[in-house]
Amino acid sequence: MSELLSTDIEHNRLPTDEDLARLQFTTLLYYLHSTNPDNGLVRDKTAPNAPASIAAIGMALATIPVVVERGIIIREFAAKITRKRLHYLMSLPQGPGLDASGYKGFFYHFLDIETGQRVWQCELSTIDSAFLFAGALTAATYFDGDTADEVEIRQHAMALYERADWNWATDGGATLTHGWRPESGFIPYRWRGYDEGLLLYVIGLGSPTHPLPPESFTAYTDSYEWRNIYGRELLYSGPLFTHQLSHMWIDFRGIQDEFMRQHGSDYFENSRHATYVQQQYAIHNPMQFKGYGEHCWGFTACDGPGWGTQTIDGVRREFFDYNARGAPFGPDDGTVAPWVVIASLPFAPEIVIPTIRNFGRMDLGMKRLYGFKPSFNQTHAVADNPTGWWVSPYHFGIDQGPVVLMIENYRTGLLWNIMRNCKPIVTGLRRAGFSGGWL
């Protein structure tokens, strides 16, 4: 691992397939190192005493096929790990009480990594539960054998998914709410307009027990924004991760819903355009942040230097903590996220791979444990940092998964091929009006 990509950096070559495999493996180690072996819960981030994140657990489940197919853990033991994790999740208490782990089949965003109970009075999260269900469905589809462990994986995964009451989560409206709190009820925000909620609706529509009506997807797409940005026609969403997370599981190449049929595109092609828009924004660099350019871009929800303002070279700059940055309409504070660039590898490898090479020249931890640090800001000076500017001190569980899964989809299409055989995903796509291509 210590020599990861060093040859490419020294000789100014593009990363090879072997280099990407090493980066994938280093990133993957997060889920092996940051999982509680007693129950399978995964830390939200590498900060001391961080709780578990249900989205990170879902992504850890989704990476299991990669772990097996790449020969990191043999299938027999990977199945045992998966069975134990799913069994524990199913055993956690559900109910309206303050000390439960979830309600109506959904889970609280953050759980105590030892007890599995809700922490921080956090919300019952529909989107983070969807990532958990997507990981469980990945395991149920991949582990198709007749051994006791694999049979139990399928039973637990489907039970976990099927108990989620999607109609309850609409709170009587046409669209899904962001979540719920026992202290105050439903959160007053809904999943409308294009974003990572695309996956949420597909999973909700595919439920065999409490499915969303097809009208909910129509309501979700009603507020889509089709725009022309830098000469590219696309369905707009600012943060780059919103164009990626649904694609970790679903191969959108050549399949279209009614909106995309009307615009002669598909969601994969749209993500390709969004990736180029991000690069073009960095080249234009309208706010003149340091470092931006053809091979330094990637604006998304990520860690940041912290809330505050500084006057730098006569310009008053505002900086953010964890925030959903986007391009080209912001918000933007000079923070770049390498992981989100790598997660666009299947869409636009011709601009992603040279950018990976450029990040490799920078002191961003690519050759160290867990791979690239998730974000950095060259405008925000930090005197005691070796780089001279801010670099996130942590790794996040929800940033590692997109790197691992999208490198694998770029190399082999593994996750896409698995999920083509996942009945709830196929059902959800068809109920949303998708047709064509592999469907």
Summary of the structure (lengths in Angstrom):
residues: 439
radius of gyration: 20.9
end to end distance: 40.0
largest distance: 67.5
contacts: 1561
relative contact order: 0.14
helix: 43%
strand: 14%
